[in-house]
Amino acid sequence: MEDFFTGIQWFFETILLAPYNALANLELESWWLANFMSWIFILITFVAFFYWLKQLRIFKDNNEDRTDVSAHSFL
C-alpha cells in the first residue's frame, strides 16, 4: 500500500508540478520571465474590464439600462 502512495507522490512531484518547479527555478534568474503568465492574465482581466465598462456606457447612453429597484426578477 505504501508503494501506491509513493507512486502518487512521484507522479505529482515529477510530472504534474514540473512546470511550477521550472518557474521556481527561473525566478532565481529572471523575475519578469517567471511571472510572465501572471502578466498575461492581468492584461486579459484589464481588457475584459474595460470592454465591460464600454458596453455599460453604450447601454447608458441609449437609455436601455434599468436602474429601478425591481430591475431583476428575484427582487
PyMOL Python script that loads the backbone (N, CA, C, O; Angstrom):
from pymol import cmd

cmd.read_pdbstr("""\
ATOM      1  N   MET A   1       0.822  -1.196   0.000  1.00  0.00           N
ATOM      2  CA  MET A   1       0.000   0.000   0.000  1.00  0.00           C
ATOM      3  C   MET A   1       0.865   1.259   0.000  1.00  0.00           C
ATOM      4  O   MET A   1       0.501   2.278  -0.587  1.00  0.00           O
ATOM      5  N   GLU A   2       2.007   1.170   0.663  1.00  0.00           N
ATOM      6  CA  GLU A   2       2.910   2.315   0.714  1.00  0.00           C
ATOM      7  C   GLU A   2       3.451   2.652  -0.679  1.00  0.00           C
ATOM      8  O   GLU A   2       3.657   3.823  -1.000  1.00  0.00           O
ATOM      9  N   ASP A   3       3.679   1.638  -1.493  1.00  0.00           N
ATOM     10  CA  ASP A   3       4.171   1.874  -2.853  1.00  0.00           C
ATOM     11  C   ASP A   3       3.142   2.632  -3.691  1.00  0.00           C
ATOM     12  O   ASP A   3       3.510   3.438  -4.545  1.00  0.00           O
ATOM     13  N   PHE A   4       1.880   2.381  -3.453  1.00  0.00           N
ATOM     14  CA  PHE A   4       0.820   3.090  -4.181  1.00  0.00           C
ATOM     15  C   PHE A   4       0.879   4.591  -3.903  1.00  0.00           C
ATOM     16  O   PHE A   4       0.831   5.401  -4.828  1.00  0.00           O
ATOM     17  N   PHE A   5       0.983   4.951  -2.640  1.00  0.00           N
ATOM     18  CA  PHE A   5       1.035   6.368  -2.288  1.00  0.00           C
ATOM     19  C   PHE A   5       2.365   7.000  -2.693  1.00  0.00           C
ATOM     20  O   PHE A   5       2.409   8.184  -3.029  1.00  0.00           O
ATOM     21  N   THR A   6       3.422   6.241  -2.665  1.00  0.00           N
ATOM     22  CA  THR A   6       4.704   6.740  -3.153  1.00  0.00           C
ATOM     23  C   THR A   6       4.634   7.004  -4.657  1.00  0.00           C
ATOM     24  O   THR A   6       5.220   7.966  -5.154  1.00  0.00           O
ATOM     25  N   GLY A   7       3.925   6.156  -5.363  1.00  0.00           N
ATOM     26  CA  GLY A   7       3.730   6.362  -6.799  1.00  0.00           C
ATOM     27  C   GLY A   7       2.920   7.613  -7.084  1.00  0.00           C
ATOM     28  O   GLY A   7       3.230   8.353  -8.018  1.00  0.00           O
ATOM     29  N   ILE A   8       1.893   7.857  -6.297  1.00  0.00           N
ATOM     30  CA  ILE A   8       1.093   9.077  -6.444  1.00  0.00           C
ATOM     31  C   ILE A   8       1.958  10.300  -6.162  1.00  0.00           C
ATOM     32  O   ILE A   8       1.884  11.294  -6.883  1.00  0.00           O
ATOM     33  N   GLN A   9       2.775  10.231  -5.119  1.00  0.00           N
ATOM     34  CA  GLN A   9       3.676  11.332  -4.793  1.00  0.00           C
ATOM     35  C   GLN A   9       4.644  11.592  -5.937  1.00  0.00           C
ATOM     36  O   GLN A   9       4.845  12.742  -6.326  1.00  0.00           O
ATOM     37  N   TRP A  10       5.237  10.551  -6.474  1.00  0.00           N
ATOM     38  CA  TRP A  10       6.170  10.710  -7.589  1.00  0.00           C
ATOM     39  C   TRP A  10       5.486  11.348  -8.795  1.00  0.00           C
ATOM     40  O   TRP A  10       6.042  12.245  -9.429  1.00  0.00           O
ATOM     41  N   PHE A  11       4.279  10.884  -9.107  1.00  0.00           N
ATOM     42  CA  PHE A  11       3.552  11.409 -10.274  1.00  0.00           C
ATOM     43  C   PHE A  11       3.285  12.902 -10.128  1.00  0.00           C
ATOM     44  O   PHE A  11       3.500  13.662 -11.073  1.00  0.00           O
ATOM     45  N   PHE A  12       2.828  13.325  -8.975  1.00  0.00           N
ATOM     46  CA  PHE A  12       2.525  14.737  -8.774  1.00  0.00           C
ATOM     47  C   PHE A  12       3.787  15.591  -8.751  1.00  0.00           C
ATOM     48  O   PHE A  12       3.822  16.663  -9.356  1.00  0.00           O
ATOM     49  N   GLU A  13       4.819  15.126  -8.058  1.00  0.00           N
ATOM     50  CA  GLU A  13       6.019  15.947  -7.915  1.00  0.00           C
ATOM     51  C   GLU A  13       6.837  16.037  -9.194  1.00  0.00           C
ATOM     52  O   GLU A  13       7.407  17.091  -9.478  1.00  0.00           O
ATOM     53  N   THR A  14       6.911  14.967  -9.968  1.00  0.00           N
ATOM     54  CA  THR A  14       7.774  14.989 -11.147  1.00  0.00           C
ATOM     55  C   THR A  14       7.036  15.272 -12.439  1.00  0.00           C
ATOM     56  O   THR A  14       7.636  15.797 -13.377  1.00  0.00           O
ATOM     57  N   ILE A  15       5.769  14.946 -12.522  1.00  0.00           N
ATOM     58  CA  ILE A  15       5.039  15.131 -13.787  1.00  0.00           C
ATOM     59  C   ILE A  15       4.136  16.360 -13.734  1.00  0.00           C
ATOM     60  O   ILE A  15       4.322  17.294 -14.514  1.00  0.00           O
ATOM     61  N   LEU A  16       3.167  16.372 -12.830  1.00  0.00           N
ATOM     62  CA  LEU A  16       2.166  17.437 -12.820  1.00  0.00           C
ATOM     63  C   LEU A  16       2.707  18.775 -12.331  1.00  0.00           C
ATOM     64  O   LEU A  16       2.288  19.823 -12.823  1.00  0.00           O
ATOM     65  N   LEU A  17       3.617  18.761 -11.386  1.00  0.00           N
ATOM     66  CA  LEU A  17       4.135  20.012 -10.835  1.00  0.00           C
ATOM     67  C   LEU A  17       5.465  20.447 -11.453  1.00  0.00           C
ATOM     68  O   LEU A  17       6.097  21.378 -10.956  1.00  0.00           O
ATOM     69  N   ALA A  18       5.890  19.795 -12.515  1.00  0.00           N
ATOM     70  CA  ALA A  18       7.151  20.148 -13.174  1.00  0.00           C
ATOM     71  C   ALA A  18       7.145  21.572 -13.712  1.00  0.00           C
ATOM     72  O   ALA A  18       8.158  22.257 -13.576  1.00  0.00           O
ATOM     73  N   PRO A  19       6.055  22.063 -14.320  1.00  0.00           N
ATOM     74  CA  PRO A  19       6.084  23.464 -14.777  1.00  0.00           C
ATOM     75  C   PRO A  19       6.265  24.457 -13.634  1.00  0.00           C
ATOM     76  O   PRO A  19       6.938  25.474 -13.802  1.00  0.00           O
ATOM     77  N   TYR A  20       5.681  24.178 -12.492  1.00  0.00           N
ATOM     78  CA  TYR A  20       5.836  25.079 -11.347  1.00  0.00           C
ATOM     79  C   TYR A  20       7.266  25.042 -10.803  1.00  0.00           C
ATOM     80  O   TYR A  20       7.800  26.066 -10.376  1.00  0.00           O
ATOM     81  N   ASN A  21       7.877  23.865 -10.821  1.00  0.00           N
ATOM     82  CA  ASN A  21       9.276  23.778 -10.395  1.00  0.00           C
ATOM     83  C   ASN A  21      10.175  24.543 -11.363  1.00  0.00           C
ATOM     84  O   ASN A  21      11.140  25.186 -10.950  1.00  0.00           O
ATOM     85  N   ALA A  22       9.854  24.470 -12.646  1.00  0.00           N
ATOM     86  CA  ALA A  22      10.642  25.214 -13.632  1.00  0.00           C
ATOM     87  C   ALA A  22      10.490  26.714 -13.413  1.00  0.00           C
ATOM     88  O   ALA A  22      11.466  27.458 -13.514  1.00  0.00           O
ATOM     89  N   LEU A  23       9.273  27.163 -13.115  1.00  0.00           N
ATOM     90  CA  LEU A  23       9.070  28.583 -12.837  1.00  0.00           C
ATOM     91  C   LEU A  23       9.784  29.014 -11.564  1.00  0.00           C
ATOM     92  O   LEU A  23      10.306  30.127 -11.494  1.00  0.00           O
ATOM     93  N   ALA A  24       9.814  28.156 -10.567  1.00  0.00           N
ATOM     94  CA  ALA A  24      10.521  28.487  -9.322  1.00  0.00           C
ATOM     95  C   ALA A  24      12.021  28.609  -9.573  1.00  0.00           C
ATOM     96  O   ALA A  24      12.673  29.484  -9.004  1.00  0.00           O
ATOM     97  N   ASN A  25      12.567  27.753 -10.409  1.00  0.00           N
ATOM     98  CA  ASN A  25      13.985  27.849 -10.740  1.00  0.00           C
ATOM     99  C   ASN A  25      14.274  29.061 -11.625  1.00  0.00           C
ATOM    100  O   ASN A  25      15.332  29.680 -11.511  1.00  0.00           O
ATOM    101  N   LEU A  26      13.340  29.392 -12.498  1.00  0.00           N
ATOM    102  CA  LEU A  26      13.510  30.540 -13.387  1.00  0.00           C
ATOM    103  C   LEU A  26      13.455  31.852 -12.619  1.00  0.00           C
ATOM    104  O   LEU A  26      14.070  32.839 -13.023  1.00  0.00           O
ATOM    105  N   GLU A  27      12.717  31.864 -11.509  1.00  0.00           N
ATOM    106  CA  GLU A  27      12.591  33.102 -10.731  1.00  0.00           C
ATOM    107  C   GLU A  27      13.941  33.549 -10.163  1.00  0.00           C
ATOM    108  O   GLU A  27      14.166  34.741  -9.955  1.00  0.00           O
ATOM    109  N   LEU A  28      14.809  32.620  -9.921  1.00  0.00           N
ATOM    110  CA  LEU A  28      16.134  32.983  -9.420  1.00  0.00           C
ATOM    111  C   LEU A  28      16.946  33.729 -10.474  1.00  0.00           C
ATOM    112  O   LEU A  28      17.838  34.507 -10.135  1.00  0.00           O
ATOM    113  N   GLU A  29      16.639  33.494 -11.757  1.00  0.00           N
ATOM    114  CA  GLU A  29      17.355  34.154 -12.845  1.00  0.00           C
ATOM    115  C   GLU A  29      16.652  35.426 -13.300  1.00  0.00           C
ATOM    116  O   GLU A  29      17.287  36.467 -13.468  1.00  0.00           O
ATOM    117  N   SER A  30      15.338  35.339 -13.501  1.00  0.00           N
ATOM    118  CA  SER A  30      14.606  36.495 -14.017  1.00  0.00           C
ATOM    119  C   SER A  30      13.192  36.507 -13.433  1.00  0.00           C
ATOM    120  O   SER A  30      12.375  35.634 -13.728  1.00  0.00           O
ATOM    121  N   TRP A  31      12.926  37.499 -12.610  1.00  0.00           N
ATOM    122  CA  TRP A  31      11.606  37.615 -12.000  1.00  0.00           C
ATOM    123  C   TRP A  31      10.543  37.902 -13.057  1.00  0.00           C
ATOM    124  O   TRP A  31       9.427  37.391 -12.961  1.00  0.00           O
ATOM    125  N   TRP A  32      10.870  38.709 -14.059  1.00  0.00           N
ATOM    126  CA  TRP A  32       9.907  39.090 -15.095  1.00  0.00           C
ATOM    127  C   TRP A  32       9.479  37.885 -15.923  1.00  0.00           C
ATOM    128  O   TRP A  32       8.294  37.730 -16.217  1.00  0.00           O
ATOM    129  N   LEU A  33      10.416  37.039 -16.299  1.00  0.00           N
ATOM    130  CA  LEU A  33      10.050  35.854 -17.078  1.00  0.00           C
ATOM    131  C   LEU A  33       9.261  34.851 -16.237  1.00  0.00           C
ATOM    132  O   LEU A  33       8.357  34.187 -16.745  1.00  0.00           O
ATOM    133  N   ALA A  34       9.599  34.741 -14.968  1.00  0.00           N
ATOM    134  CA  ALA A  34       8.899  33.790 -14.104  1.00  0.00           C
ATOM    135  C   ALA A  34       7.444  34.191 -13.907  1.00  0.00           C
ATOM    136  O   ALA A  34       6.588  33.329 -13.703  1.00  0.00           O
ATOM    137  N   ASN A  35       7.155  35.477 -13.964  1.00  0.00           N
ATOM    138  CA  ASN A  35       5.786  35.956 -13.765  1.00  0.00           C
ATOM    139  C   ASN A  35       5.102  36.337 -15.072  1.00  0.00           C
ATOM    140  O   ASN A  35       4.126  37.088 -15.065  1.00  0.00           O
ATOM    141  N   PHE A  36       5.600  35.833 -16.177  1.00  0.00           N
ATOM    142  CA  PHE A  36       5.052  36.161 -17.490  1.00  0.00           C
ATOM    143  C   PHE A  36       3.563  35.812 -17.591  1.00  0.00           C
ATOM    144  O   PHE A  36       2.769  36.624 -18.067  1.00  0.00           O
ATOM    145  N   MET A  37       3.181  34.612 -17.147  1.00  0.00           N
ATOM    146  CA  MET A  37       1.772  34.204 -17.243  1.00  0.00           C
ATOM    147  C   MET A  37       0.890  35.061 -16.347  1.00  0.00           C
ATOM    148  O   MET A  37      -0.258  35.338 -16.696  1.00  0.00           O
ATOM    149  N   SER A  38       1.398  35.476 -15.218  1.00  0.00           N
ATOM    150  CA  SER A  38       0.625  36.366 -14.349  1.00  0.00           C
ATOM    151  C   SER A  38       0.354  37.686 -15.059  1.00  0.00           C
ATOM    152  O   SER A  38      -0.750  38.224 -14.975  1.00  0.00           O
ATOM    153  N   TRP A  39       1.366  38.214 -15.763  1.00  0.00           N
ATOM    154  CA  TRP A  39       1.173  39.463 -16.503  1.00  0.00           C
ATOM    155  C   TRP A  39       0.157  39.285 -17.625  1.00  0.00           C
ATOM    156  O   TRP A  39      -0.632  40.190 -17.894  1.00  0.00           O
ATOM    157  N   ILE A  40       0.170  38.132 -18.278  1.00  0.00           N
ATOM    158  CA  ILE A  40      -0.813  37.862 -19.344  1.00  0.00           C
ATOM    159  C   ILE A  40      -2.223  37.839 -18.760  1.00  0.00           C
ATOM    160  O   ILE A  40      -3.137  38.426 -19.339  1.00  0.00           O
ATOM    161  N   PHE A  41      -2.411  37.175 -17.628  1.00  0.00           N
ATOM    162  CA  PHE A  41      -3.737  37.114 -17.010  1.00  0.00           C
ATOM    163  C   PHE A  41      -4.194  38.488 -16.525  1.00  0.00           C
ATOM    164  O   PHE A  41      -5.378  38.810 -16.618  1.00  0.00           O
ATOM    165  N   ILE A  42      -3.286  39.290 -16.016  1.00  0.00           N
ATOM    166  CA  ILE A  42      -3.638  40.648 -15.605  1.00  0.00           C
ATOM    167  C   ILE A  42      -4.064  41.467 -16.814  1.00  0.00           C
ATOM    168  O   ILE A  42      -5.034  42.221 -16.741  1.00  0.00           O
ATOM    169  N   LEU A  43      -3.352  41.327 -17.920  1.00  0.00           N
ATOM    170  CA  LEU A  43      -3.698  42.039 -19.147  1.00  0.00           C
ATOM    171  C   LEU A  43      -5.070  41.627 -19.669  1.00  0.00           C
ATOM    172  O   LEU A  43      -5.862  42.479 -20.074  1.00  0.00           O
ATOM    173  N   ILE A  44      -5.355  40.332 -19.663  1.00  0.00           N
ATOM    174  CA  ILE A  44      -6.669  39.845 -20.104  1.00  0.00           C
ATOM    175  C   ILE A  44      -7.767  40.399 -19.208  1.00  0.00           C
ATOM    176  O   ILE A  44      -8.833  40.773 -19.697  1.00  0.00           O
ATOM    177  N   THR A  45      -7.522  40.457 -17.911  1.00  0.00           N
ATOM    178  CA  THR A  45      -8.510  40.986 -16.967  1.00  0.00           C
ATOM    179  C   THR A  45      -8.789  42.457 -17.231  1.00  0.00           C
ATOM    180  O   THR A  45      -9.945  42.879 -17.220  1.00  0.00           O
ATOM    181  N   PHE A  46      -7.738  43.245 -17.469  1.00  0.00           N
ATOM    182  CA  PHE A  46      -7.934  44.663 -17.755  1.00  0.00           C
ATOM    183  C   PHE A  46      -8.699  44.875 -19.054  1.00  0.00           C
ATOM    184  O   PHE A  46      -9.580  45.733 -19.120  1.00  0.00           O
ATOM    185  N   VAL A  47      -8.377  44.110 -20.078  1.00  0.00           N
ATOM    186  CA  VAL A  47      -9.083  44.241 -21.357  1.00  0.00           C
ATOM    187  C   VAL A  47     -10.560  43.897 -21.181  1.00  0.00           C
ATOM    188  O   VAL A  47     -11.423  44.615 -21.686  1.00  0.00           O
ATOM    189  N   ALA A  48     -10.857  42.818 -20.477  1.00  0.00           N
ATOM    190  CA  ALA A  48     -12.251  42.432 -20.249  1.00  0.00           C
ATOM    191  C   ALA A  48     -12.979  43.479 -19.422  1.00  0.00           C
ATOM    192  O   ALA A  48     -14.142  43.778 -19.693  1.00  0.00           O
ATOM    193  N   PHE A  49     -12.314  44.042 -18.416  1.00  0.00           N
ATOM    194  CA  PHE A  49     -12.932  45.048 -17.566  1.00  0.00           C
ATOM    195  C   PHE A  49     -13.269  46.306 -18.359  1.00  0.00           C
ATOM    196  O   PHE A  49     -14.367  46.845 -18.220  1.00  0.00           O
ATOM    197  N   PHE A  50     -12.346  46.779 -19.185  1.00  0.00           N
ATOM    198  CA  PHE A  50     -12.610  47.981 -19.965  1.00  0.00           C
ATOM    199  C   PHE A  50     -13.636  47.735 -21.059  1.00  0.00           C
ATOM    200  O   PHE A  50     -14.391  48.643 -21.406  1.00  0.00           O
ATOM    201  N   TYR A  51     -13.680  46.523 -21.614  1.00  0.00           N
ATOM    202  CA  TYR A  51     -14.732  46.181 -22.575  1.00  0.00           C
ATOM    203  C   TYR A  51     -16.102  46.223 -21.893  1.00  0.00           C
ATOM    204  O   TYR A  51     -17.067  46.740 -22.456  1.00  0.00           O
ATOM    205  N   TRP A  52     -16.178  45.680 -20.685  1.00  0.00           N
ATOM    206  CA  TRP A  52     -17.424  45.683 -19.926  1.00  0.00           C
ATOM    207  C   TRP A  52     -17.870  47.114 -19.628  1.00  0.00           C
ATOM    208  O   TRP A  52     -19.050  47.437 -19.756  1.00  0.00           O
ATOM    209  N   LEU A  53     -16.924  47.971 -19.231  1.00  0.00           N
ATOM    210  CA  LEU A  53     -17.262  49.373 -18.981  1.00  0.00           C
ATOM    211  C   LEU A  53     -17.750  50.063 -20.255  1.00  0.00           C
ATOM    212  O   LEU A  53     -18.675  50.874 -20.204  1.00  0.00           O
ATOM    213  N   LYS A  54     -17.141  49.749 -21.384  1.00  0.00           N
ATOM    214  CA  LYS A  54     -17.570  50.323 -22.658  1.00  0.00           C
ATOM    215  C   LYS A  54     -19.003  49.900 -22.988  1.00  0.00           C
ATOM    216  O   LYS A  54     -19.806  50.713 -23.445  1.00  0.00           O
ATOM    217  N   GLN A  55     -19.313  48.633 -22.756  1.00  0.00           N
ATOM    218  CA  GLN A  55     -20.672  48.162 -23.022  1.00  0.00           C
ATOM    219  C   GLN A  55     -21.679  48.814 -22.076  1.00  0.00           C
ATOM    220  O   GLN A  55     -22.788  49.148 -22.493  1.00  0.00           O
ATOM    221  N   LEU A  56     -21.307  49.000 -20.813  1.00  0.00           N
ATOM    222  CA  LEU A  56     -22.191  49.695 -19.883  1.00  0.00           C
ATOM    223  C   LEU A  56     -22.450  51.126 -20.334  1.00  0.00           C
ATOM    224  O   LEU A  56     -23.574  51.615 -20.227  1.00  0.00           O
ATOM    225  N   ARG A  57     -21.422  51.798 -20.837  1.00  0.00           N
ATOM    226  CA  ARG A  57     -21.565  53.167 -21.317  1.00  0.00           C
ATOM    227  C   ARG A  57     -22.504  53.217 -22.528  1.00  0.00           C
ATOM    228  O   ARG A  57     -23.315  54.135 -22.646  1.00  0.00           O
ATOM    229  N   ILE A  58     -22.394  52.232 -23.423  1.00  0.00           N
ATOM    230  CA  ILE A  58     -23.274  52.188 -24.602  1.00  0.00           C
ATOM    231  C   ILE A  58     -24.729  52.054 -24.165  1.00  0.00           C
ATOM    232  O   ILE A  58     -25.592  52.770 -24.674  1.00  0.00           O
ATOM    233  N   PHE A  59     -25.014  51.149 -23.230  1.00  0.00           N
ATOM    234  CA  PHE A  59     -26.387  50.971 -22.771  1.00  0.00           C
ATOM    235  C   PHE A  59     -26.888  52.203 -22.024  1.00  0.00           C
ATOM    236  O   PHE A  59     -28.062  52.556 -22.138  1.00  0.00           O
ATOM    237  N   LYS A  60     -26.028  52.853 -21.271  1.00  0.00           N
ATOM    238  CA  LYS A  60     -26.436  54.050 -20.535  1.00  0.00           C
ATOM    239  C   LYS A  60     -26.735  55.204 -21.499  1.00  0.00           C
ATOM    240  O   LYS A  60     -27.702  55.940 -21.305  1.00  0.00           O
ATOM    241  N   ASP A  61     -25.910  55.358 -22.529  1.00  0.00           N
ATOM    242  CA  ASP A  61     -26.135  56.432 -23.492  1.00  0.00           C
ATOM    243  C   ASP A  61     -27.412  56.230 -24.296  1.00  0.00           C
ATOM    244  O   ASP A  61     -28.037  57.207 -24.710  1.00  0.00           O
ATOM    245  N   ASN A  62     -27.813  54.982 -24.525  1.00  0.00           N
ATOM    246  CA  ASN A  62     -29.048  54.683 -25.260  1.00  0.00           C
ATOM    247  C   ASN A  62     -30.266  54.607 -24.350  1.00  0.00           C
ATOM    248  O   ASN A  62     -31.367  54.327 -24.824  1.00  0.00           O
ATOM    249  N   ASN A  63     -30.095  54.848 -23.061  1.00  0.00           N
ATOM    250  CA  ASN A  63     -31.168  54.742 -22.063  1.00  0.00           C
ATOM    251  C   ASN A  63     -31.833  53.371 -22.073  1.00  0.00           C
ATOM    252  O   ASN A  63     -33.049  53.260 -21.924  1.00  0.00           O
ATOM    253  N   GLU A  64     -31.035  52.342 -22.247  1.00  0.00           N
ATOM    254  CA  GLU A  64     -31.551  50.970 -22.263  1.00  0.00           C
ATOM    255  C   GLU A  64     -31.346  50.255 -20.929  1.00  0.00           C
ATOM    256  O   GLU A  64     -31.872  49.159 -20.731  1.00  0.00           O
ATOM    257  N   ASP A  65     -30.596  50.854 -20.020  1.00  0.00           N
ATOM    258  CA  ASP A  65     -30.370  50.189 -18.747  1.00  0.00           C
ATOM    259  C   ASP A  65     -31.523  50.460 -17.794  1.00  0.00           C
ATOM    260  O   ASP A  65     -32.151  51.518 -17.828  1.00  0.00           O
ATOM    261  N   ARG A  66     -31.783  49.480 -16.948  1.00  0.00           N
ATOM    262  CA  ARG A  66     -32.861  49.613 -15.969  1.00  0.00           C
ATOM    263  C   ARG A  66     -32.232  49.905 -14.620  1.00  0.00           C
ATOM    264  O   ARG A  66     -31.448  49.109 -14.103  1.00  0.00           O
ATOM    265  N   THR A  67     -32.573  51.030 -14.063  1.00  0.00           N
ATOM    266  CA  THR A  67     -31.980  51.431 -12.777  1.00  0.00           C
ATOM    267  C   THR A  67     -32.974  51.395 -11.635  1.00  0.00           C
ATOM    268  O   THR A  67     -32.637  51.781 -10.516  1.00  0.00           O
ATOM    269  N   ASP A  68     -34.208  50.934 -11.892  1.00  0.00           N
ATOM    270  CA  ASP A  68     -35.175  50.874 -10.803  1.00  0.00           C
ATOM    271  C   ASP A  68     -34.840  49.691  -9.879  1.00  0.00           C
ATOM    272  O   ASP A  68     -34.026  48.831 -10.215  1.00  0.00           O
ATOM    273  N   VAL A  69     -35.471  49.675  -8.741  1.00  0.00           N
ATOM    274  CA  VAL A  69     -35.174  48.684  -7.710  1.00  0.00           C
ATOM    275  C   VAL A  69     -35.535  47.285  -8.170  1.00  0.00           C
ATOM    276  O   VAL A  69     -34.851  46.327  -7.812  1.00  0.00           O
ATOM    277  N   SER A  70     -36.586  47.145  -8.948  1.00  0.00           N
ATOM    278  CA  SER A  70     -37.023  45.813  -9.388  1.00  0.00           C
ATOM    279  C   SER A  70     -36.466  45.478 -10.775  1.00  0.00           C
ATOM    280  O   SER A  70     -37.184  44.931 -11.612  1.00  0.00           O
ATOM    281  N   ALA A  71     -35.216  45.796 -11.020  1.00  0.00           N
ATOM    282  CA  ALA A  71     -34.602  45.509 -12.322  1.00  0.00           C
ATOM    283  C   ALA A  71     -34.431  44.000 -12.524  1.00  0.00           C
ATOM    284  O   ALA A  71     -34.407  43.529 -13.661  1.00  0.00           O
ATOM    285  N   HIS A  72     -34.311  43.237 -11.421  1.00  0.00           N
ATOM    286  CA  HIS A  72     -34.157  41.796 -11.516  1.00  0.00           C
ATOM    287  C   HIS A  72     -35.419  41.125 -11.006  1.00  0.00           C
ATOM    288  O   HIS A  72     -36.096  41.621 -10.105  1.00  0.00           O
ATOM    289  N   SER A  73     -35.711  39.985 -11.607  1.00  0.00           N
ATOM    290  CA  SER A  73     -36.941  39.288 -11.249  1.00  0.00           C
ATOM    291  C   SER A  73     -36.900  38.730  -9.830  1.00  0.00           C
ATOM    292  O   SER A  73     -37.950  38.564  -9.210  1.00  0.00           O
ATOM    293  N   PHE A  74     -35.718  38.437  -9.305  1.00  0.00           N
ATOM    294  CA  PHE A  74     -35.654  37.876  -7.959  1.00  0.00           C
ATOM    295  C   PHE A  74     -35.846  38.929  -6.881  1.00  0.00           C
ATOM    296  O   PHE A  74     -35.980  38.584  -5.707  1.00  0.00           O
ATOM    297  N   LEU A  75     -35.864  40.202  -7.250  1.00  0.00           N
ATOM    298  CA  LEU A  75     -36.126  41.236  -6.260  1.00  0.00           C
ATOM    299  C   LEU A  75     -37.622  41.463  -6.205  1.00  0.00           C
ATOM    300  O   LEU A  75     -38.091  42.299  -5.434  1.00  0.00           O
TER     301      LEU A  75
END
""", "prot")
cmd.dss("prot")
cmd.show_as("cartoon", "prot")
cmd.util.cbc("prot")
cmd.orient("prot")
